[in-house]
Amino acid sequence: MTAMLASVRSPDEAEIAIAGGADIVDMKDPSAGAFGALPIARLKEALAAIDLRRPTSAVTGDPSMRTDAIVAAVQAITATGVDYVKVGLFPPDRDQRAAIDALSDAASATRLVGCLFADRDSDPVRLVAPLAEAGFTGVMLDTADKTGGRLLAHAGIPALSAFVHAAKEHGLMVGLAGGLEAPDVPRLLSLKPDFLGFRGALCAAGRREAGLDAQAVAAIRRLIPQERGEAAGNVDYRLLSARGFHPDNSDPSQTARIFVRDLVLAVRIGAYSHERDAPQKVRFDVSVDTKRPRGETQGMGQVYSYDLITDAISRIIAEEHIDFVEKLAERIGAEVLRDVRVDRVTVKVEKLEIGPGGVGVELTMERPDRAAEQNPVLAMLDHGGRETS
């Protein structure tokens, strides 16, 4: 499961975040920049108000990439008792690596999260291994310029998937943030990050320097399932409930068919040796039967977006050369069926450069049994924001 991180600047905002269901309370000063730190006195006030009810994090601020300044900021924030310390790692590469090396000792005493920035760094994956080797607890991909577009404007789904996968391969907790909006949430949930971070989406009119708005917090919370445990039968109704669906309104008339038609992409596909020389054009048609609650659609949580289909396709074709169209269709179908709202998917994959017409495969898959997943970060909630030994 994915946790919801809410950035706050005061005890009052912390209360709104907790009441709205935030899993992690993050402390920063949005008026001091994208990564502005709260003064230590205000940070202590917020921590006292939270009183171990949630795991907490705090940013080190936007110091120059001088290692002495970064280490001093980490030490000062660690002394407050915050659970996670988020360190901004800004290019150039030599400064980032120097900061990571300088923090290896601090990483043994506190949970450090290295924050990288998709709008400043073209290859953040390269720093995942050094962070793990230095003893960091986690890594986060964010945006530095909050006026320059949200995270998905700077990194596509395949790139974000690769980042999350690399972090997990190296044993790091991984988060995504950066101007995230409600429609981004289901797309990013499919990547299974450990947490998603929000500020602007939780504020009045989406303005990150405005105060937290309880209704906005609740709207984002509804999009991120909180339930933990195993699925019941073929459908995890607790997860469906978190997304606005209830078993008592699941009559057959409440099925929606979502589709993507005539999507043509360049794909590395084919069993012949000459097909490995270059990508070829492939057309995709995908039709998805989904559950939906009775009545007028009320929010994003009730919508299975076509973005989820196109994201699945783009992520899968970016991973590797695929020999058979059947394998590609099966992988797309299995990915779509991971969403508990999906009952059935039909996938048509058509190679367009083989002959005078299209050739390919069309298959239909129905959802298998699936158990809900666990997120180690959320386990801290059962211990008042502290791990137990």
N, C-alpha and C positions, 0 to 999 in steps of 0.2 A: 504494500500500500504506500501511497505517497502522502507526505505530511504537508501541511499548509504553514508557511512562515509569513508572519505579518510584521512589517517594520513599523516601529512606534517611536515617538520622541518624548513621551511624558508618561507619568503614572496614569493619568486619565485615559490616554490612548491605549495603554496596556490593558486597562479594565475593559475597554470596548473590544479589543482584540480577543481577550480571554472569553468574554461573554458571547462573542460571535463564533467561538469554536476554533480559534487559531491553535495549532499544535505547538508551534515554536514562536516565541516573542523575541523579535530582533530589535535592537536599539541603535538608532542613528539619528542624525540631525539633517533632514532634507533641505533645510535652508542653507546648509554649509557645503552643498555640492552633492554629487551622486553618491559619494562615499564618506559623507561628513560624520565625524564622531561627536557624540554627546560629551560635554564636560564631565569629568569624573564624578563631581558632586551630583549632577542630575542623573547620571547612570546609576549611582548608588540609591538614589531616591526611587527610581523605577524598579530596581531589583528588590528593594524593600517592599514595595507595593505588590509586586508579583508574588513574593513570598513562597518560592519553590512550587507554585501551582503549575508552572509550565517550564520546559527547558528554555534557556535564554541564550541569546547571542548578541554580540556587539561588534561594531566595526572599529578599525584602528584609525580611520580618517584618511585624508589625502596628503600624507607627508611626502616630501620628496623621496625618491627611491634611494635614499641614503640608508645603509644598513643600520647605522647607529640609531637613527630616528625611528625606524621600523621596530627594532628590538625594544627600544624604550617604550614605545606605544603599546606593544604587546604586553610587556611587563606590568605597565600601569593598569591595563584593563584586566589582566589575569588576576591582579590583586583584589579586584572587586568581588570575585567569586562567580563571575558569569560562566555559563557552561561551555560556550564556544566563542572563540575569538576569530573574527573574519579579517584577513589581511589582504589588502588590495595589492595586486602584483601587476604593475604597469610596464609596458615595453620601454626601453629596448630589452632584448633577450639577456644581455649580460647583466643588467640590473636585476631582472627577475631571478636569475639563477643565483646571483650573489645574495639576494634577500632570502631565498629558500635555504641556502647553505647556512646563513647566519642564524636562522631560526631553528636549526635542528636541535639545539639544546632546549630551547623553549618548548618545542613540540613534545618533549618527554614529560613536561610538567603541566601542560594544558592541551585542550583540544583545539588545534589550529585548523582553520578552513581557508585554503588559498582561493582568492577570488580573481578570476581572469575575465577579460572583457572582449566580447565578440566584435565590438566596433573598433577596437584598437589592435587586436591580435588575430592574424590570419590563420594561425595554426596552434590553438590552445592545447590540443591533444599532446603536443610534444612535451609539455610541462607536467603531465600527469605522473609519469614515472618518477621524475625528480622529487615531486611533492611526496609521493609514497615513500621513497627512499629516505627522505629527511624526517619522516615520522609524523607528517600531517595526518589529521583525522579525516578531512574531507576536502573537496574541491567544488567550486561553484562557477558557473558561467553567467555573466551579467552583462550589462551595457554601462559604459562610462558616461556617455552623453544622453541624458534623458530626453533631450529635444530632437534626437537624431533617429528616432524610430525604435520600435520594440525589438526584442531579441530575434524573432523570426524574420525581421527585415535584414538582419546581418548574418544569420546562420540558418540554412535550410534544415529540414527534418533529417536528411541523411547525415549531415555534419553533426547535428545535435545527438543523433543516435550513436554515432561513433564516439563522441565525447563521453556520453553516459556509459557506454560499453567499456571504454578504456578505464574509466574511474573504477568501475566495479571489478574489472579484471585485476586491478592493483589494490583492491581491498579498501577503497576510499568511499566514504559517504559522498553523494553527489547531488547537487542542486542546480536548478535553472531559474533565472530571474531576468528582469530587464524590461520594464514597460509592459508587462504581460496584461492582456485583456481577457475578458470572459471567453471569447471564441478560441483563444489559444489554449485554454486549460485542457479540454478533452484531447487535443492534438498532442500536447506534451505528456499527458498521463500515459499515453500509449507507449512512451519511451521508458517508463518505470523509473523516473528519478526518485531519489529518497525524499526530496522536498521541492516545492515550488515556492518562490519568494515574491511577495507583493508589497507595493506601497501605493502607487497612484490609483490602482483599481479599487483600493479600499477607502479612498477619500472622496469627498464631495466633488461631483462633476469630474472625477478622474484627475484632479489636480493634486500632485504629490505633496505640495507644500501646504495644502489645506488640511484640516483635521480629519482624523478617521471618522467615517460615517457608518453607523451600525447597520444600516440597510445594505450598504455596499459590501461590508464585511460578510454579512449573511449570504449575499448573492454569490460571492466567490466560494464560501464554505459549502454551499449546496452543490457546487460542481465537483468537489473533491470528496470522494467517499471516505467516511470515517470508520465504517464498520470493519471489524477484524474477526476472523474465524473462518470456518469452512463453509463451502457452499452447500445448500440443501438441494439434493437431487440435481437436475440439469441446470437449474437457474439459482443464482445467489440472490434471493429476494431482498436480503438486507442491503446489498449493494444497489439493487434496483431502486429500493426505497430512497436511498440517499440521492439518487438521481431523478426522483420525482415519479417513479412507477410503483404501483401497488398491486398485489395479486388480485384484489377484488375489483379492479377495473380492467382486467386483461381479456375481455371478450374478443372473439375473432375479428370484430369490426375495427378493433384498435390496432391494426397492423399497417405500418407505412412501408412503402417500397422506395428506397433511396437508390439512385443510379448514377453511374458515370458512363458516358457513351463517347465513342470515337476519340479516345485519348491516345495520341500517337507519340511515342517516345523512342529515343535511341537506346537500344538494349544490347548488352553483350550476351548473346545467346546462340546456341547451336552446337551440335555434336561433331560436325565436320571441322577439319583443321583450318580450312579457309574462312570459316565463320569466327575464328578467333583473331583474325587480323584487324577487324574494325567492328564497331557497333552496327546494328541494323535496325530499321524502323519496325516497330511492333505496335499494333493497335490493341487497346484494352477496352472491353465493355464489362462492367461489373454492376450487378443488381443485388441489392441487400434488403431482405425482409426484416423489419425491426418491430419490437413492441413499443407502444406509446400509450400514455394515459388518455382516458376518455376526456373529451372536451377540447376547448381551445388551448393551444400551446402557450404556456405561461413563462417559460424561461429556457435558457441555453441547456440546462440539465435534461430537458425533455427531448432534445434534438440530437439525432445521430447525423452528424455533418458529413457531407460528401468529401470534405477535407480529409477525414479519417481514411477514406478509401484511397485518394490520390497520395496521401502521405505514406500509406502502407506500400503502395506500388513503388514510389520513388525510393523509399528506404531499402526495399528488397533488391531492386535492380542495381543499386549503388554498391551492394556488398561484394558481389563476385560474379564471374562468368557462370551462366547457367546453361547446362547442356540441352535440356528438354523443355518444350513449352508446357508439358504436363506438370513438370516439377515447379515451374514458375507459377502456374495457375493454382496448384495445390498450396504453395506457400502464401500466396495472396489470400486465398480462401481461409486458411488457418489463422492468418493474422487478423482478418476481419472478424472471425468468429470469437476472438479473444474478448470482444466487447459483449457484456452480458445481455445487452438489449437486442442482439442479433440472433435470429432464429435460423436463417437460411441465407446462403450467398451463392450466386451463380457468376462464374468468372469465365470470360471468353478472351483468349490470347491468340492473336492472329499475326503471323509473320507476313510482311508486305513485300519483301524483296526476293522471294524464292522463285516465283513464276509469274504467269500472266494474271493470276488472282491471289487472294489471300489463302493461307493454309494455317491450321492451328488446332486448337482444342477448346471445347466448352465443357465445363463441369459444374455440378451443383453439390454443395456440402451443407450439412446441418450441424448444429452446435453439439459438441461432446460434453461430457461431464467436466466440470472445472472447479477447482478449489480456489478460494480467495488466497491472496498472498499476504505475507507479513512484512513489515518494515521495522528493522531494529531501532530506528530513531524513535518510533512511536512507543516502543516498550518503556522508554524513560518516563512516559506519562504516568505509568503505574507506580513510579517511585518518587513522585513529587518533583520531577525535574532532575533527579540525581540517579546515577547508576548505583547498583549495589554490588558488593564484592562477594 
